[in-house]
Amino acid sequence: MNAPIQATQQEKFNAFEWLRSVAVSEDANARHAAVMLVERAVAVPALAAGEIYAGILLKDGAPAHHLVLLPGEAKAVTWKKAVDWAAKQGGELPTRKEQALLFANAADAFEETWYWSGEQPASDESYAWCQGFGSGSQDYGDKYGKLRARAVRRIAI
């Protein structure tokens, strides 16, 4: 197996832009080379039992990390207890962007209710963002409210 390629964000962005241009190319050899490069660079990581692969998050337009949903769920917990619970699972609460990706790619792994995010609004630290997996909407709630929580792990690309 080849060792992972270490690249700067700009190099990743340039490669991503090249791949986009090749995807619409009429050159079959170029498309095949692009597919091979993508498979090597962003191969789905190995998953442990119960984990769900949610997808890839971008940073500055380039692939940044894989997102993996960990098994298990905390029910009716405050935000602080949710943060602590996620750490005990070997992960963290997802960010708002990650929750949007989870809603898009793994909504059926969630109950149709609200789940804590690891993010807090800059305007008021007594609140934290959350995601509704029934509607897909995001809002923020008082950290002492009781919502559900899921943990994620990230694998850098």
Secondary structure as the mmCIF struct_conf table of DSSP 4:
data_model
#
loop_
_struct_conf.conf_type_id
_struct_conf.id
_struct_conf.beg_label_comp_id
_struct_conf.beg_label_asym_id
_struct_conf.beg_label_seq_id
_struct_conf.end_label_comp_id
_struct_conf.end_label_asym_id
_struct_conf.end_label_seq_id
HELX_LH_PP_P HELX_LH_PP_P1 ASN A 2 GLN A 6
HELX_RH_AL_P HELX_RH_AL_P1 GLN A 9 ALA A 23
TURN_TY1_P TURN_TY1_P1 VAL A 24 VAL A 24
BEND BEND1 GLU A 26 GLU A 26
HELX_RH_AL_P HELX_RH_AL_P2 ALA A 28 ALA A 41
BEND BEND2 VAL A 42 VAL A 42
HELX_LH_PP_P HELX_LH_PP_P2 ALA A 43 ALA A 46
TURN_TY1_P TURN_TY1_P2 ALA A 49 GLY A 50
STRN STRN1 ILE A 52 LYS A 59
TURN_TY1_P TURN_TY1_P3 ASP A 60 GLY A 61
STRN STRN2 ALA A 62 LEU A 69
HELX_LH_PP_P HELX_LH_PP_P3 LEU A 70 LEU A 70
BEND BEND3 PRO A 71 PRO A 71
STRN STRN3 ALA A 74 VAL A 77
HELX_RH_AL_P HELX_RH_AL_P3 TRP A 79 LYS A 88
TURN_TY1_P TURN_TY1_P4 GLN A 89 GLY A 90
BEND BEND4 GLY A 91 GLY A 91
STRN STRN4 GLU A 92 GLU A 92
HELX_RH_AL_P HELX_RH_AL_P4 ARG A 96 ALA A 106
HELX_RH_3T_P HELX_RH_3T_P1 ALA A 107 ALA A 109
BEND BEND5 PHE A 110 PHE A 110
BEND BEND6 GLU A 112 THR A 113
STRN STRN5 TRP A 114 TRP A 116
BEND BEND7 GLY A 118 GLY A 118
TURN_TY1_P TURN_TY1_P5 ALA A 122 SER A 123
TURN_TY1_P TURN_TY1_P6 GLU A 125 SER A 126
STRN STRN6 TYR A 127 GLY A 132
TURN_TY1_P TURN_TY1_P7 PHE A 133 SER A 135
STRN STRN7 GLN A 138 ASP A 142
TURN_TY1_P TURN_TY1_P8 LYS A 143 TYR A 144
BEND BEND8 GLY A 145 GLY A 145
STRN STRN8 LEU A 147 ALA A 149
STRN STRN9 VAL A 152 ALA A 156
#
